[in-house]
Each structure stands twice: as C-alpha cells, then as structure tokens.
Amino acid sequence: KTAYEIRNCDWSSDVCSSDLGGSRRALLIAAVLAGLATSTKYTAALTCVPLALAAWSGGPRRVALAAVVMVAAFFVGSPFVLLDFRTFLQDFQFEATHMAAGQYVDVGNTWVHHLTHSLRYGVGLPILILGAAGMVAAAVEDPRRAAVLYSFPLIYFAVIGRGEVAFYRYILPVVPFLCMAAGALIERLAARSVPLAGVALALTGAPTLVATLHVVTLMAASDTRDAMGKWIEANIPTESTIVHAGAYTGAPMLQRNVANQTREYAAKAGRSDVGGFRKPDDMKWYVKTRPMYDVLFVRKEGIDFASQVDVDALLASPPEWLMLEEYWLEHYSAVPTAVRELAAARYDEVHVERATDGPVAAVFDQQDALYLPVAGFSGFTRMGPTLHLYHLRP
C-alpha cells in the first residue's frame, strides 16, 4: 500500500489492510494473543512493542485499541493479578530480586554469556551468525518492517541481560526469530542459486540437528535419579533415613515419609523455605504400596530446606545411609571434603548409578540444575548425576 492509502484508510473496517497495519480483525487477534502470551510468561509483555509499531500506521487510536485489548486478555488469563495483587507484587519482586542477585555461579557479563554460550550452543553457531546477519539485512532493506519483526527479540535480549541470572533457557524466546532471520537470508540466496541455498541450509542446520538428536537420545535413555530410586525401594527398608550430599535436584525420586512432609509443609506455610518439595504436600497423592523415606540434605550455601543437616552434625552422628552426588555442576553437585572423607572412612559403597561410561569433555549451564550437557555429548549414556550410595559399617 502507498503511504497515502495507509494514512487515509478507514481503520474501523475489516476490509482495509496494509503490509504492516493489517485489518482491525488482525489487530484484535494479535492483541489477544499478546495478552495471553503475557499471562503465560510475564516477559512476553514486551510483545507490546511490535504490536504498537504494527498498529501505528493506523494512528494513535489504533495503538490505544491494541493496548486495551492486550491488557484485557492478560487479565482474563491471569485474574488473580487483580484479585490478589499483594501476592502478585510480592512474588514479582522476588523474581526481580533473584534476577538481579544471580544464581550461585558468576558467569560474567550476562549479555556476553548468552551470545557465547546460551545461543552459541543452544541454536548452534551457524544459525546464530546467519540469524544476526539476517536481522541486519532486513533492517537495511526495510527498517520499519524489520522493527516490527525483530523489535521483540532485541528488546528482550537487552532486558534479560541486565540481571545476573543467565539460565540458557531464559534466551529461548529469541530462538524462533534467529531461525526466521537465518531462513530469510537463505531464501535470498535461493533466488540466485537453489543448489547453493540447499548446501547453506544443510550446513546451517546440521550442527543443531546433531545436538538435538544427542539430547533426545539421552533424555529417552532413563535417568540415574529414577534408577537409584527404584533400587532403594527394592533394597532399603521403608522409613529409613537417607542423607544426600548434593542438591535436592540431584536426589533420587523417592516418596517422603510423614515426618519429612510435616517439616517441609510447616516451612512452606511460613514461606521460609519452599525448596525441598518433590511431591504434593497432601499425602492422598502418594502411592500407599510404595515405601516412604526421610531424605535429608547436607546444608548447602544458598539452598535451604527444612529437612537438612549441617556437616558438623553429620560427622558427629553419621546416618545409616549416605549418598554422594557426582557431576560437573560446580555448585549443585559440590560435596564437602569432610563428607567425602567420612564416606571413605566409615562407609561401604553398596550401589552406584552412573551417567557416563568414560571420560567426558562437555559444556554445561552452570547456573541451572540441568543434569545434561549442552555440547560435548561423547561418553554420556543418560541424564542425571552419578550417584553413589553408602551404608554405615557396623
């Protein structure tokens, strides 16, 4: 459409449309989806930027209409933001504080880390490079259209990098736009040479495809935490106390007994601790035919539980069952030296579930408790940490 047609279109009609503005019906659909996306994940509120840019060709009234519909759709999806605003504000502030404070391991500048690690290994270097180049090419060809297409991922990247938390998964909203921009660049190449574009497509997607197949294979091959949980249920008496020297994220999947649940529920009710829950609080959700255990954790900096034990207390009164976690997550899987020495001096190893079958040289998201490499899959056989179970000698 010409600039004149865009400016003078009757935006109350569903017939009128432009390459960016679209019809009123398209605007309403986009605004509803943006609001529902925000209800699903608050960072999707940034979709208001491309929505406003696309609507601006219809004037301020059209932008206002989009804003009202987006906000209304958000409240439809998340009514308790209004009904219990105090809790919403409290939890939102908690998340904001968490983002600013970081997550155990300092990875340096968050923007740089996402480029050199999260996206580098998440989508693969070819897609990252072509995607960035595709965005630049789009901006040169048609700045306004490029702003509508790529304003969200760029603003999101700027916002998400301001904090100290740099989970790889936090950069996921950027991935579809990188793929779209890379695809557009290859499409341009296809206009000149279809065979050459086919080669470029294969070379671009191959590393990501290989990594994806590795991840899917490992996830489908079971998990050490499930395997250890089944072994314990088959060989260790119910109601036994097991101390896990590692994070709760690396512990075996076991049903907790009433004593454990009582401690955890009291802590959660007081909001002093919400970390130790692996099952619903209500005992009606438990399978009565399965045994239950009291699983305690060695106290770890930054991770607090109602069901935990200090290293000194553990050394003074060693439990009958002790489990050591072994993995490449430097914070989550760290085990105090004194506890390792205690295991060597006072315990016999009775069972082990391994995650690898040989030496590895892998890359991990050190801030997140994902027991799966993002690169360097050789040697891994399944998800989960290597778990060593020990029994106290008589």
MIROKOL-307234 format. One record per atom (N, C-alpha, C): x, y, z. Coordinates in steps of 0.2 Angstrom, whole numbers, padded with zeros to 4 digits, always signed. Layout:
// MIROKOL-307234
XYZ ...
***
This chain:
// MIROKOL-307234
+0004-0006+0000 +0000+0000+0000 +0004+0006+0000 +0002+0011-0003 +0005+0018-0003 +0005+0021+0004 +0009+0026+0005 +0009+0029+0012 +0002+0033+0012 +0000+0036+0007 -0007+0039+0007 -0012+0034+0009 -0012+0029+0006 -0018+0024+0007 -0018+0022+0014 -0011+0021+0017 -0011+0019+0024 -0014+0024+0029 -0012+0030+0027 -0014+0036+0032 -0021+0037+0031 -0024+0036+0026 -0031+0038+0025 -0036+0032+0025 -0034+0026+0027 -0038+0020+0027 -0043+0021+0033 -0049+0018+0032 -0054+0018+0037 -0053+0012+0041 -0050+0013+0047 -0047+0008+0051 -0053+0005+0055 -0059+0007+0054 -0065+0004+0058 -0067-0002+0053 -0064-0003+0047 -0067-0008+0043 -0062-0014+0043 -0064-0020+0042 -0060-0026+0041 -0058-0027+0034 -0060-0023+0030 -0058-0023+0023 -0051-0020+0022 -0050-0014+0024 -0044-0011+0023 -0038-0014+0026 -0032-0015+0023 -0026-0018+0026 -0020-0015+0023 -0014-0016+0026 -0008-0014+0023 -0003-0019+0025 +0003-0018+0022 +0008-0023+0023 +0010-0024+0031 +0009-0018+0034 +0011-0018+0042 +0005-0018+0046 +0000-0013+0044 -0005-0012+0049 -0010-0018+0049 -0012-0020+0043 -0017-0026+0043 -0024-0023+0045 -0029-0028+0045 -0036-0026+0046 -0037-0025+0054 -0042-0022+0056 -0044-0022+0063 -0045-0029+0066 -0047-0033+0062 -0048-0040+0065 -0041-0043+0066 -0036-0042+0062 -0030-0045+0063 -0027-0041+0069 -0028-0035+0070 -0025-0031+0076 -0028-0034+0082 -0035-0036+0082 -0038-0038+0088 -0035-0045+0090 -0034-0049+0085 -0031-0056+0086 -0024-0056+0089 -0020-0051+0086 -0013-0050+0088 -0013-0048+0095 -0017-0043+0097 -0018-0040+0104 -0020-0046+0109 -0025-0050+0107 -0027-0055+0111 -0021-0060+0113 -0018-0062+0107 -0013-0067+0108 -0007-0064+0112 -0005-0058+0111 +0000-0055+0115 -0002-0054+0122 -0008-0053+0124 -0010-0053+0131 -0010-0060+0134 -0012-0065+0130 -0012-0072+0133 -0005-0074+0134 -0001-0072+0129 +0006-0074+0130 +0009-0071+0136 +0008-0065+0138 +0010-0061+0144 +0007-0065+0150 +0001-0067+0150 -0002-0071+0155 +0002-0078+0156 +0005-0080+0151 +0008-0087+0151 +0015-0085+0154 +0019-0080+0152 +0025-0078+0154 +0026-0071+0154 +0027-0068+0160 +0027-0060+0160 +0031-0057+0155 +0037-0060+0154 +0042-0056+0149 +0039-0055+0142 +0033-0059+0141 +0030-0058+0134 +0027-0051+0134 +0026-0048+0139 +0024-0041+0139 +0027-0036+0134 +0033-0038+0133 +0037-0034+0128 +0035-0035+0121 +0030-0040+0120 +0027-0040+0113 +0023-0034+0111 +0022-0030+0117 +0018-0024+0115 +0021-0019+0111 +0028-0020+0110 +0032-0015+0106 +0031-0017+0099 +0032-0023+0096 +0030-0024+0089 +0023-0023+0088 +0018-0025+0092 +0011-0023+0091 +0010-0016+0090 +0013-0012+0094 +0012-0005+0094 +0015-0002+0087 +0020-0005+0085 +0024-0002+0079 +0019-0004+0073 +0016-0010+0073 +0012-0013+0068 +0006-0009+0067 +0003-0007+0073 -0003-0003+0073 -0002+0004+0072 +0004+0007+0073 +0005+0014+0072 +0003+0017+0065 +0003+0013+0060 +0001+0016+0053 -0006+0018+0053 -0010+0015+0058 -0017+0017+0058 -0018+0023+0063 -0013+0026+0066 -0014+0031+0071 -0014+0029+0078 -0014+0034+0082 -0014+0033+0090 -0020+0029+0092 -0026+0030+0089 -0032+0027+0091 -0031+0019+0090 -0028+0017+0085 -0027+0010+0083 -0022+0007+0088 -0017+0011+0090 -0012+0009+0095 -0016+0008+0102 -0020+0013+0104 -0024+0013+0110 -0028+0006+0110 -0032+0005+0105 -0036-0001+0105 -0032-0007+0106 -0026-0008+0103 -0022-0014+0104 -0020-0014+0111 -0018-0009+0114 -0016-0009+0121 -0021-0011+0126 -0027-0009+0125 -0033-0010+0129 -0035-0018+0128 -0035-0020+0122 -0037-0027+0121 -0031-0032+0124 -0025-0030+0123 -0019-0034+0126 -0020-0035+0133 -0021-0029+0137 -0021-0029+0144 -0027-0033+0146 -0033-0032+0143 -0039-0036+0145 -0038-0044+0144 -0034-0046+0139 -0033-0053+0138 -0028-0055+0143 -0024-0051+0145 -0019-0053+0150 -0023-0054+0157 -0028-0050+0159 -0031-0051+0165 -0036-0057+0164 -0039-0058+0159 -0043-0064+0158 -0039-0071+0159 -0032-0071+0157 -0028-0076+0158 -0025-0077+0165 -0024-0071+0168 -0022-0071+0175 -0026-0066+0179 -0032-0068+0181 -0036-0064+0185 -0034-0063+0192 -0030-0067+0195 -0028-0066+0202 -0022-0060+0202 -0020-0058+0197 -0016-0052+0197 -0020-0046+0200 -0026-0046+0198 -0030-0041+0201 -0034-0043+0208 -0036-0049+0208 -0039-0052+0214 -0035-0053+0220 -0028-0054+0219 -0024-0054+0224 -0017-0051+0223 -0018-0044+0222 -0012-0040+0219 -0006-0040+0224 -0008-0041+0230 -0002-0040+0235 +0003-0046+0234 +0000-0052+0233 +0004-0058+0232 +0007-0058+0226 +0004-0056+0220 +0007-0055+0214 +0013-0050+0214 +0012-0044+0218 +0018-0040+0218 +0023-0043+0222 +0022-0046+0228 +0027-0049+0232 +0031-0054+0228 +0028-0059+0224 +0031-0064+0220 +0035-0061+0214 +0032-0055+0211 +0035-0052+0206 +0042-0049+0208 +0042-0046+0214 +0048-0043+0217 +0053-0048+0218 +0050-0054+0221 +0055-0059+0222 +0059-0061+0216 +0055-0062+0210 +0058-0064+0204 +0063-0058+0202 +0061-0052+0202 +0066-0047+0200 +0072-0047+0205 +0071-0048+0211 +0077-0048+0215 +0082-0054+0214 +0079-0060+0212 +0083-0065+0210 +0086-0064+0204 +0083-0061+0199 +0087-0060+0193 +0093-0055+0194 +0092-0050+0198 +0097-0046+0200 +0103-0049+0204 +0101-0053+0208 +0106-0056+0213 +0110-0061+0210 +0108-0065+0205 +0112-0071+0202 +0110-0077+0205 +0113-0082+0202 +0111-0089+0204 +0118-0093+0205 +0121-0092+0211 +0126-0097+0214 +0133-0096+0210 +0133-0096+0203 +0139-0096+0199 +0139-0090+0195 +0145-0086+0196 +0145-0080+0192 +0148-0082+0185 +0144-0080+0180 +0146-0081+0173 +0149-0075+0169 +0149-0070+0173 +0152-0064+0170 +0146-0060+0167 +0148-0056+0162 +0143-0052+0159 +0137-0056+0155 +0131-0055+0157 +0125-0059+0155 +0124-0059+0148 +0125-0053+0145 +0124-0052+0138 +0129-0056+0134 +0135-0055+0136 +0141-0059+0133 +0140-0066+0134 +0138-0068+0140 +0137-0076+0141 +0131-0079+0136 +0126-0075+0136 +0120-0078+0131 +0123-0078+0124 +0127-0074+0122 +0129-0074+0115 +0134-0080+0114 +0139-0080+0119 +0145-0085+0118 +0143-0092+0121 +0138-0093+0125 +0136-0099+0127 +0129-0101+0126 +0124-0098+0129 +0117-0100+0128 +0115-0100+0121 +0116-0095+0117 +0114-0096+0109 +0120-0099+0105 +0126-0099+0107 +0131-0102+0104 +0130-0110+0104 +0128-0113+0109 +0127-0120+0110 +0119-0121+0109 +0115-0116+0110 +0108-0118+0110 +0105-0119+0103 +0107-0114+0099 +0105-0115+0092 +0110-0117+0087 +0116-0116+0089 +0122-0118+0085 +0125-0112+0082 +0131-0111+0081 +0135-0106+0079 +0132-0103+0072 +0131-0108+0067 +0129-0106+0060 +0122-0102+0060 +0117-0105+0064 +0111-0101+0065 +0112-0095+0068 +0116-0094+0073 +0117-0088+0077 +0120-0083+0072 +0125-0084+0068 +0128-0080+0064 +0123-0078+0058 +0120-0083+0055 +0116-0081+0049 +0110-0077+0052 +0107-0079+0058 +0101-0075+0061 +0103-0068+0062 +0109-0067+0065 +0111-0060+0066 +0112-0056+0060 +0115-0059+0055 +0116-0056+0048 +0109-0055+0045 +0104-0059+0046 +0098-0059+0043 +0094-0053+0045 +0095-0052+0052 +0091-0046+0055 +0094-0039+0053 +0101-0039+0052 +0104-0033+0049 +0102-0032+0042 +0102-0037+0038 +0100-0037+0031 +0093-0034+0030 +0088-0037+0035 +0081-0034+0035 +0081-0027+0037 +0085-0025+0041 +0085-0018+0044 +0087-0013+0038 +0092-0015+0034 +0094-0011+0029 +0089-0011+0023 +0086-0016+0022 +0081-0016+0016 +0075-0013+0018 +0072-0014+0024 +0066-0010+0026 +0066-0010+0033 +0068-0004+0036 +0069-0003+0043 +0062-0004+0047 +0057-0001+0044 +0051-0001+0048 +0048-0008+0048 +0048-0012+0043 +0046-0019+0043 +0050-0023+0048 +0057-0022+0048 +0062-0025+0052 +0060-0024+0059 +0058-0018+0061 +0057-0016+0068 +0051-0020+0070 +0046-0021+0066 +0040-0025+0068 +0042-0032+0069 +0046-0035+0065 +0048-0042+0065 +0053-0043+0071 +0058-0039+0072 +0063-0041+0076 +0064-0036+0083 +0059-0032+0084 +0060-0027+0090 +0059-0031+0096 +0055-0036+0096 +0054-0040+0102 +0060-0044+0104 +0063-0048+0100 +0069-0052+0102 +0075-0047+0104 +0076-0041+0101 +0081-0037+0103 +0080-0034+0110 +0074-0031+0111 +0072-0028+0117 +0072-0034+0123 +0070-0039+0121 +0070-0045+0126 +0077-0046+0128 +0082-0047+0123 +0089-0048+0124 +0092-0043+0129 +0090-0037+0127 +0093-0031+0131 +0090-0031+0139 +0084-0033+0140 +0081-0034+0146 +0084-0040+0150 +0084-0045+0147 +0086-0051+0151 +0093-0051+0152 +0097-0047+0149 +0104-0047+0150 +0106-0042+0156 +0101-0039+0159 +0103-0034+0164 +0104-0037+0171 +0101-0043+0172 +0102-0046+0178 +0108-0051+0178 +0109-0054+0184 +0115-0059+0185 +0113-0066+0183 +0106-0068+0183 +0104-0074+0181 +0104-0075+0174 +0108-0081+0171 +0109-0082+0164 +0108-0089+0162 +0102-0092+0165 +0100-0098+0163 +0100-0099+0155 +0102-0104+0152 +0102-0105+0145 +0094-0104+0143 +0090-0107+0146 +0083-0107+0144 +0080-0100+0144 +0083-0095+0148 +0080-0089+0148 +0080-0085+0141 +0085-0088+0136 +0085-0085+0130 +0081-0088+0124 +0077-0093+0126 +0073-0097+0122 +0068-0092+0117 +0065-0087+0120 +0061-0083+0116 +0064-0079+0110 +0071-0079+0110 +0075-0076+0105 +0076-0081+0099 +0075-0088+0101 +0077-0093+0096 +0073-0093+0089 +0066-0092+0090 +0062-0093+0084 +0064-0087+0079 +0066-0081+0082 +0067-0075+0077 +0074-0076+0074 +0079-0079+0077 +0085-0080+0074 +0084-0085+0068 +0080-0090+0070 +0079-0095+0064 +0075-0092+0058 +0071-0088+0060 +0067-0084+0055 +0072-0080+0051 +0076-0076+0054 +0080-0072+0050 +0086-0076+0046 +0088-0081+0049 +0093-0085+0045 +0089-0088+0039 +0083-0091+0040 +0079-0093+0034 +0078-0088+0029 +0077-0082+0031 +0076-0077+0026 +0082-0075+0022 +0088-0076+0025 +0094-0075+0022 +0095-0080+0017 +0094-0086+0019 +0095-0092+0014 +0090-0092+0009 +0084-0089+0010 +0079-0088+0005 +0082-0083-0001 +0085-0078+0002 +0088-0074-0003 +0093-0077-0008 +0097-0081-0004 +0102-0085-0008 +0099-0089-0013 +0093-0092-0011 +0090-0097-0016 +0087-0093-0022 +0086-0087-0022 +0084-0083-0028 +0089-0083-0033 +0096-0083-0031 +0101-0083-0035 +0104-0090-0037 +0104-0095-0032 +0106-0102-0034 +0103-0107-0029 +0098-0111-0031 +0094-0115-0027 +0099-0121-0024 +0104-0124-0028 +0108-0128-0026 +0113-0126-0020 +0115-0119-0021 +0119-0116-0016 +0115-0115-0010 +0109-0113-0010 +0105-0112-0004 +0104-0118-0001 +0103-0124-0005 +0102-0130-0001 +0108-0132+0003 +0114-0131+0000 +0120-0133+0004 +0121-0128+0010 +0119-0122+0009 +0119-0117+0015 +0114-0119+0020 +0108-0122+0018 +0103-0124+0023 +0106-0130+0027 +0109-0135+0023 +0111-0141+0026 +0117-0139+0031 +0122-0135+0029 +0127-0133+0034 +0125-0130+0040 +0120-0125+0039 +0117-0121+0044 +0114-0126+0050 +0109-0130+0047 +0105-0134+0052 +0109-0140+0055 +0114-0143+0051 +0117-0149+0053 +0119-0149+0061 +0123-0144+0063 +0126-0145+0070 +0120-0145+0075 +0115-0141+0074 +0109-0140+0078 +0105-0147+0078 +0104-0150+0072 +0101-0156+0072 +0105-0162+0076 +0111-0162+0075 +0115-0167+0078 +0115-0166+0086 +0115-0160+0088 +0115-0159+0095 +0108-0161+0098 +0103-0159+0094 +0096-0161+0096 +0095-0168+0097 +0098-0172+0092 +0097-0179+0092 +0101-0182+0098 +0107-0179+0100 +0110-0182+0106 +0106-0180+0112 +0103-0175+0113 +0099-0173+0119 +0093-0177+0119 +0089-0178+0114 +0083-0183+0114 +0085-0190+0116 +0091-0192+0113 +0093-0199+0115 +0095-0200+0122 +0098-0195+0125 +0100-0196+0132 +0094-0195+0137 +0089-0191+0135 +0083-0190+0139 +0078-0196+0138 +0079-0200+0133 +0075-0206+0132 +0078-0212+0135 +0084-0211+0137 +0088-0217+0140 +0087-0218+0147 +0082-0215+0150 +0081-0215+0158 +0085-0210+0161 +0085-0211+0168 +0088-0206+0172 +0091-0209+0178 +0097-0207+0180 +0100-0210+0186 +0096-0209+0192 +0093-0204+0193 +0089-0202+0199 +0083-0207+0199 +0080-0209+0194 +0074-0214+0194 +0077-0221+0195 +0083-0222+0192 +0086-0229+0193 +0088-0230+0200 +0091-0225+0203 +0093-0226+0210 +0087-0226+0215 +0082-0222+0213 +0076-0223+0217 +0073-0229+0217 +0072-0233+0211 +0070-0239+0211 +0074-0244+0215 +0080-0244+0215 +0085-0248+0218 +0084-0247+0226 +0083-0241+0228 +0082-0240+0235 +0076-0243+0237 +0070-0242+0234 +0064-0245+0236 +0064-0253+0236 +0068-0256+0232 +0069-0263+0231 +0073-0266+0237 +0078-0262+0240 +0083-0265+0244 +0084-0261+0251 +0081-0256+0252 +0082-0252+0258 +0075-0252+0262 +0075-0254+0268 +0068-0254+0272 +0065-0247+0272 +0058-0247+0271 +0054-0241+0272 +0055-0237+0278 +0054-0231+0278 +0055-0226+0284 +0063-0225+0285 +0067-0228+0281 +0074-0227+0283 +0076-0219+0281 +0081-0217+0285 +0084-0210+0284 +0090-0210+0279 +0090-0206+0274 +0095-0206+0269 +0097-0199+0268 +0104-0198+0269 +0107-0191+0269 +0110-0190+0262 +0108-0185+0258 +0110-0184+0251 +0115-0178+0252 +0121-0180+0250 +0126-0174+0250 +0126-0171+0243 +0122-0167+0241 +0121-0164+0235 +0115-0160+0235 +0113-0157+0229 +0107-0153+0229 +0101-0157+0229 +0095-0154+0231 +0089-0158+0230 +0088-0160+0223 +0090-0156+0218 +0089-0158+0211 +0092-0164+0209 +0097-0166+0212 +0101-0172+0211 +0099-0178+0215 +0094-0178+0219 +0092-0183+0223 +0088-0188+0220 +0088-0194+0222 +0084-0199+0219 +0076-0198+0220 +0072-0201+0215 +0065-0199+0216 +0062-0204+0221 +0061-0202+0227 +0058-0206+0232 +0052-0203+0235 +0047-0207+0238 +0042-0204+0242 +0044-0202+0249 +0042-0196+0251 +0044-0194+0258 +0040-0197+0263 +0042-0198+0269 +0038-0200+0274 +0034-0195+0277 +0030-0196+0282 +0025-0191+0285 +0030-0186+0289 +0035-0189+0292 +0039-0184+0296 +0042-0179+0292 +0045-0181+0286 +0048-0177+0281 +0043-0172+0279 +0037-0174+0277 +0032-0170+0274 +0030-0164+0279 +0029-0166+0285 +0027-0162+0291 +0032-0156+0291 +0038-0158+0291 +0043-0152+0292 +0043-0148+0286 +0043-0151+0280 +0043-0146+0274 +0036-0142+0273 +0031-0145+0275 +0024-0141+0275 +0024-0135+0279 +0027-0136+0285 +0027-0131+0290 +0032-0125+0288 +0037-0127+0285 +0042-0122+0282 +0039-0119+0276 +0035-0122+0272 +0032-0119+0266 +0027-0114+0268 +0023-0116+0273 +0017-0112+0276 +0020-0105+0278 +0026-0106+0281 +0029-0100+0284 +0033-0096+0279 +0034-0099+0273 +0037-0096+0267 +0044-0094+0268 +0047-0098+0273 +0054-0098+0275 +0058-0102+0270 +0055-0107+0268 +0058-0112+0263 +0053-0115+0259 +0054-0115+0252 +0050-0118+0248 +0054-0123+0243 +0060-0125+0245 +0064-0128+0241 +0064-0136+0241 +0062-0139+0246 +0063-0146+0247 +0057-0150+0244 +0052-0148+0240 +0046-0152+0238 +0048-0155+0232 +0047-0162+0232 +0047-0166+0226 +0040-0169+0225 +0036-0169+0229 +0029-0172+0229 +0024-0167+0231 +0017-0168+0230 +0012-0163+0233 +0012-0164+0240 +0010-0159+0244 +0010-0159+0251 +0005-0164+0254 -0001-0165+0250 -0006-0169+0253 -0004-0176+0252 -0004-0180+0258 -0002-0187+0257 -0007-0191+0253 -0013-0189+0251 -0018-0193+0247 -0015-0194+0240 -0010-0190+0238 -0007-0191+0231 -0001-0196+0231 +0000-0199+0237 +0005-0204+0237 +0003-0211+0236 +0007-0215+0233 +0005-0222+0232 +0007-0226+0238 +0002-0228+0241 +0002-0232+0248 +0006-0238+0247 +0007-0241+0241 +0010-0248+0241 +0018-0246+0240 +0020-0240+0239 +0027-0239+0238 +0030-0237+0245 +0036-0238+0247 +0039-0236+0253 +0040-0229+0253 +0041-0226+0259 +0042-0219+0260 +0049-0218+0264 +0052-0213+0263 +0059-0212+0266 +0059-0205+0269 +0064-0204+0274 +0065-0197+0276 +0072-0195+0273 +0072-0191+0268 +0078-0189+0264 +0080-0182+0267 +0086-0182+0269 +0089-0176+0272 +0095-0174+0267 +0096-0167+0267 +0101-0164+0263 +0106-0161+0267 +0113-0162+0265 +0118-0158+0268 +0117-0151+0267 +0118-0147+0272 +0117-0139+0271 +0121-0137+0266 +0119-0133+0261 +0122-0130+0255 +0121-0123+0255 +0126-0119+0254 +0125-0111+0253 +0120-0110+0248 +0115-0106+0250 +0110-0103+0245 +0104-0108+0244 +0105-0114+0247 +0099-0119+0246 +0097-0121+0253 +0091-0119+0255 +0089-0121+0262 +0083-0125+0262 +0083-0130+0266 +0077-0135+0267 +0076-0135+0274 +0069-0137+0276 +0068-0139+0282 +0071-0146+0284 +0072-0150+0279 +0075-0157+0280 +0082-0157+0278 +0086-0154+0282 +0093-0154+0281 +0097-0155+0287 +0104-0156+0286 +0109-0157+0292 +0115-0153+0290 +0118-0151+0295 +0124-0147+0295 +0130-0153+0294 +0136-0151+0291 +0141-0155+0291 +0144-0157+0298 +0144-0153+0302 +0146-0155+0309 +0142-0160+0312 +0135-0159+0311 +0131-0164+0314 +0131-0171+0311 +0132-0170+0304 +0133-0177+0301 +0139-0180+0303 +0145-0177+0304 +0151-0180+0306 +0150-0183+0313 +0146-0179+0317 +0146-0181+0324 +0141-0187+0325 +0136-0188+0321 +0131-0193+0321 +0130-0196+0314 +0134-0200+0311 +0134-0202+0304 +0127-0206+0303 +0123-0205+0298 +0117-0209+0297 +0119-0216+0294 +0114-0220+0294 +0115-0227+0291 +0116-0227+0284 +0113-0222+0280 +0113-0222+0273 +0116-0215+0271 +0121-0215+0267 +0124-0209+0264 +0124-0209+0257 +0122-0204+0253 +0123-0204+0246 +0127-0198+0244 +0132-0199+0239 +0136-0193+0237 +0134-0192+0229 +0134-0186+0227 +0132-0184+0221 +0138-0182+0217 +0139-0184+0211 +0145-0183+0207 +0143-0180+0200 +0145-0174+0198 +0143-0172+0192 +0147-0165+0190 +0146-0162+0185 +0151-0157+0183 +0147-0150+0184 +0142-0150+0188 +0139-0144+0190 +0142-0142+0197 +0146-0136+0196 +0151-0135+0201 +0148-0133+0208 +0142-0130+0208 +0138-0128+0214 +0133-0134+0216 +0129-0136+0212 +0124-0141+0214 +0127-0147+0216 +0132-0149+0213 +0135-0156+0214 +0141-0156+0219 +0142-0150+0221 +0148-0150+0226 +0147-0154+0232 +0151-0158+0235 +0151-0161+0241 +0157-0159+0245 +0155-0157+0252 +0161-0155+0256 +0166-0160+0257 +0172-0158+0257 +0178-0163+0258 +0177-0168+0264 +0175-0165+0269 +0174-0168+0276 +0169-0174+0275 +0164-0173+0271 +0159-0178+0270 +0162-0184+0265 +0166-0182+0260 +0169-0187+0256 +0174-0191+0261 +0177-0188+0265 +0182-0192+0269 +0178-0196+0274 +0172-0194+0276 +0168-0198+0281 +0166-0204+0277 +0164-0203+0271 +0161-0209+0267 +0167-0214+0266 +0173-0212+0265 +0179-0216+0264 +0181-0220+0270 +0180-0217+0276 +0182-0220+0282 +0177-0224+0286 +0171-0222+0285 +0166-0226+0289 +0161-0230+0285 +0161-0229+0278 +0155-0232+0274 +0158-0237+0269 +0153-0242+0267 +0154-0246+0261 +0150-0244+0256 +0152-0244+0250 +0148-0242+0244 +0144-0248+0242 +0137-0247+0242 +0133-0253+0240 +0130-0253+0234 +0129-0247+0231 +0126-0246+0224 +0128-0240+0221 +0129-0240+0214 +0131-0234+0210 +0127-0234+0204 +0124-0228+0202 +0121-0227+0196 +0125-0221+0192 +0128-0223+0186 +0132-0219+0183 +0129-0216+0177 +0131-0209+0175 +0128-0206+0170 +0133-0206+0164 +0139-0209+0164 +0144-0209+0159 +0147-0216+0159 +0150-0217+0153 +0154-0224+0153 +0161-0222+0151 +0163-0216+0152 +0170-0215+0151 +0172-0207+0152 +0178-0205+0150 +0179-0198+0151 +0175-0194+0146 +0174-0188+0149 +0170-0183+0145 +0173-0176+0145 +0171-0172+0140 +0173-0165+0139 +0167-0161+0137 +0163-0159+0141 +0157-0156+0140 +0156-0149+0142 +0150-0146+0140 +0149-0139+0142 +0142-0140+0145 +0141-0136+0151 +0135-0136+0155 +0133-0129+0156 +0126-0129+0158 +0124-0122+0160 +0125-0123+0168 +0130-0119+0170 +0132-0120+0177 +0127-0117+0182 +0123-0112+0180 +0118-0109+0184 +0112-0113+0185 +0111-0117+0181 +0104-0121+0181 +0106-0128+0183 +0101-0131+0186 +0102-0138+0188 +0099-0143+0183 +0102-0142+0177 +0101-0147+0171 +0106-0152+0171 +0105-0158+0173 +0110-0163+0173 +0110-0166+0166 +0112-0162+0161 +0113-0164+0154 +0117-0159+0151 +0122-0161+0147 +0127-0157+0143 +0123-0153+0138 +0126-0147+0136 +0123-0144+0130 +0128-0144+0124 +0134-0147+0125 +0139-0148+0120 +0144-0153+0123 +0147-0157+0118 +0151-0162+0121 +0148-0168+0124 +0144-0172+0120 +0140-0177+0122 +0143-0184+0123 +0149-0184+0120 +0153-0191+0120 +0154-0193+0127 +0153-0200+0128 +0154-0203+0135 +0147-0203+0139 +0142-0199+0138 +0136-0199+0142 +0131-0204+0139 +0128-0207+0144 +0124-0213+0142 +0116-0211+0144 +0115-0206+0149 +0109-0204+0151 +0109-0198+0155 +0103-0195+0157 +0103-0189+0161 +0104-0191+0168 +0105-0186+0172 +0106-0187+0179 +0113-0187+0182 +0114-0186+0188 +0121-0186+0191 +0123-0193+0192 +0129-0195+0193 +0132-0201+0195 +0130-0201+0203 +0127-0206+0205 +0125-0207+0212 +0128-0213+0216 +0132-0211+0221 +0135-0217+0225 +0131-0217+0232 +0129-0223+0233 +0125-0225+0239 +0130-0229+0244 +0130-0227+0250 +0135-0230+0255 +0131-0232+0261 +0133-0237+0264 +0130-0240+0270 +0135-0240+0276 +0133-0237+0282 +0137-0237+0288 +0140-0243+0290 +0147-0244+0291 +0149-0250+0293 +0147-0251+0301 +0147-0258+0303 +0145-0259+0310 +0150-0256+0314 
***
